[in-house]
């Protein structure tokens, strides 16, 4: 009975409850992970199968696209005028040489992966390749020999009735050169044309390069089978394993400890096989399971240790508080040993607060608050009623100055001390207050905003003391320049308390004139003047045009030139921020992307930008994102819009009308106008004029042509129409543009 009672008392302990709570969470966590591990083990095998199947599908698709491309290239050679010149009774050696040049260009095309290409003239029994021409017998008996692919073999195959044919991979050697050269492993590919039966094409496909370019698997066991099931290529020529029966056009089968993933090409009829050993898949599953189990065990151990650590850390202060309260109330509460700690603390703290709340007062704090209230009332011009007279606060009529400290935190502070801004500002406020009070008698320092500290400094006969004091404070504050910087503004001398509002507005305005950098500086009234800056129309236009074209590099060049001019002129921070806001708004409005939250969210970063370099980085992010959206919009063109763009590029110097272009598309002009505006966001006529103006700009920059000749060359019917349209799109006349 006594042990049960002791257990009940122990379970009421804070330490025991914390440990039990943490252990319950750990048990839930472990249970969840075990269930997840069991389900994961069941599905991971299928995921690996799906992964390998998808890899083979991608490989097969790439090979199919390649064979289709190669077939199109070879078929297009039948249309070569030089090839038709060989149809005569005699061999046209000039045409033969030109055909060899065409063959050489085709073989050198890196996307075709060709080792060589042969054009066989059946009528003249002439074979042309990239470096020579000879008879069929000489070509495949001396220059390209292989025990299987002999001259009789090719002579027979060239007479067989088929259009295209792939043959198993082999290597060809030349007995006419020293040393003996080899082609490497190639797949012969024969193409015949019913329209041109007198010519036959034979391509040697460099299958090793093709395999390395398109095979998408970490396993090297790869096969290609012909439509008849004959192996055409094996990635490991020494491993000629027997393949199992394939049930359908694609899928996978397991045989003799390996998975055979296969897929049949829709166009070529070839079957692509990727072989993955079962041991490879099993090893991945086992390795992953071991890793997960080890992580689970480690996480459980860490969780238990952390639970014990934090439980003890939390319990020790509580235990000390309980012991202190019991020591204070030793005579009154000697029978509260079994009470829960929190209940005990709550009861006794409440009793102490109720007993002492009438005597707790902090007169110095109240007096300081009263002084601050008086100062803020004067600054904000708050009228105090006769019931709110500030007794004991006598106005000081000495001359004074206001000193405003504005604090700005750098990125390093936000990275290392995130959330500590209020605390840091409080420490700085305390330092500034003590430093000024120690030197200037009667001064007051208050925190007037979250990032602003205001000091009222009363002057004596020596005004230079304020400057010396601020230099000292600036030196101390600069010690934390890695984390923050300050703008210290000093008002002019004022002689009467009624001028406090004007003095306060003066230091607030001086804040806007601080240099655009992240160094602590002191600005005194009368020593700095506001500077104005307006970017040139040419730079603004250059930026707009490049951005609309999606060219972020050239657009950034324009912005950098503008920022360099502003920096050189010494423009203040406020105007830099205003220019950033105006540019951001202009980019969003220019691109008609009012619903793009990413671009709008960037504007919130402007107040945290303090240097030209940071502003350049901001503009790079803004312009790159905007240019990317422009390019995406341009890539979404459909056939109708693409036709309009292409037709304009080819005929912009001619008379182009909406009905004319619509007629070529077999649609009405009204439909084309509506459709084009919906897809591009601009009118058909505006697009034509804008394109012509861009061409005119290039001619103005890069040629010495007369403006009237440029107007005619870009499709304008009159010089006045050209000048009016040019100024509409560029903001300046053609003459001014050429001069700028």
HUSULGI-V510091 format. One record per helix or strand. SS is the DSSP state (H for helix, E for strand). FROM is the first residue (numbers start at 0). TO is the last residue. Records with the same first field share a line. If there is no record, write none. Layout:
SS->FROM-TO / FROM-TO
This chain:
H->1-10 / 13-76 / 80-86 / 92-106 / 109-111 / 135-142 / 150-156 / 206-213 / 277-327 / 340-355 / 362-379 / 385-387 / 410-415 / 420-438 / 463-479 / 496-510 / 536-547 / 551-568 / 572-589 / 596-607 / 611-634 / 638-650 / 657-663 / 668-679 / 683-701 / 706-712 / 718-729 / 733-738
E->113-120 / 125-127 / 132-134 / 144-144 / 163-165 / 169-172 / 181-191 / 198-205 / 220-224 / 230-233 / 249-254 / 257-263 / 270-276 / 399-408 / 443-448 / 451-457 / 483-489 / 493-493 / 514-514 / 520-523 / 571-571
